[in-house]
Amino acid sequence: MHTRSFVAGALGGIIGAALLFLVLFLTGVVGTTKQTVINTAPAAFASPGATASASGGALTPEQIYNREASGVVEITSTFPSSGSDFFGQGSSTGVGSGFVVSKQGYIVTNAHVVSETTQDAFGNNTGSRQQASKVTVTFKGTGSQNKTVSGKIVGIDTQSDVAVIKVDPSGLTLNPLPLGNSDNVVVGEPVVAIGNPLQLDFTLTSGIVSAIHRDLNAPSGGTIFNGIQTDAAINPGNSGGPLIDASGRVIGINESIASTTGGSQGLGFAVPINTAKSSFEQLVQTGHVAYPWLGVQLENVTPDIAKALGVKVTQGALIGAVTPKGPAVKAGLRGGSRAVTIQGLQYTVGGDVITAMNGQKIDSSDTLVQAVAGLKPGDVITLTINRDGKTMDIKVTLGNRPAQLQ
């Protein structure tokens, strides 16, 4: 048995967008969806309480820790053997973080804290994932008197790297953390992280928001949009813990680091809490998260590429291929018919070029991906396309991304 500390994408938390978007829609990855809150879900999150300091100013790191550390947990996940040895025996454990979000015992963490990519007998990734066979949750007590209980995995969303665990609230004094609005986060504001880096339980680090709107790697291989970058020290084991603003509200879930050494270098990244809210509600209600699906492979159109291809529009998203029986095919959208090489890169040309969605200008694959990500399955969108030099509008009903593409 060996112990691992979790951190996703330690050497590459930020994705190269240009290459990734060539395959995003073919694989069905379109990012997070802002779905309507499900009112029948159990008392979702703790309502934002009065967490400001008595003077009305920002809380100090000490005040935040004293008020909220008891709502942060250490999560130990046990995984059955993934076949990494020839005998298929044994198990592995990993330590991550999480935080309480309701009095009913719901805890939010990262998907990669309670699931892992399986490997064959030679140590190669199989492309499939397995969830932990056992989860234990440790709450901070007084001094060294911590309390450990069993947890149950409610659901896992690998697209947004969010998972929900539930513990029996009986006999526990739960301290749900109030949640903020990650859409209002600004660069330069102070933040703290609480978690279990390198198994040093209930550690506090502080810093600022270094950047916003970062694209992060998800365990599914897709993109988590609007990630928050921070210089608060984050290390393996912090995954799943809260990133908290100066008012004491959670604005993100610490998810990954970018590092050349494997340790903190002031480049930490968090899943925006608004993304987690959407995932939480659906995971509690149904055990999975529904994402919109267009079913196309996209390539960027730039003025240089347009000139080389002879396309009459200078910006947009070129459809290289359409997924059989997908929403795009059903709506009549067309993919490319031949491959060409331009500046060493291969393009599939001859397909429709998307230039607008619902009247919003689409100047790249990135723009379209994020626009669709804000919708939900069943929504009807109007795509403005250029086909053979002619402009037309096509209505598309977004599908529900197949499970194998998530």
DANOR-V854907 format. One record per helix or strand of 3 or more residues. SS is the DSSP state (2 for helix, 1 for strand). FROM is the first residue (numbers start at 1). TO is the last residue. If there is no record, write none. Layout:
ss	from	to
SS	FROM	TO
SS	FROM	TO
This chain:
ss	from	to
1	2	5
2	17	20
2	61	71
1	72	80
1	91	100
1	106	109
2	111	114
1	115	119
1	125	131
1	134	142
1	145	157
1	162	166
2	182	184
1	190	195
2	197	199
1	203	217
1	223	230
1	242	245
1	250	257
1	268	272
2	273	286
1	296	301
2	303	309
1	316	322
2	327	331
1	338	342
1	345	349
1	353	357
2	365	373
1	380	387
1	390	397
2	403	405
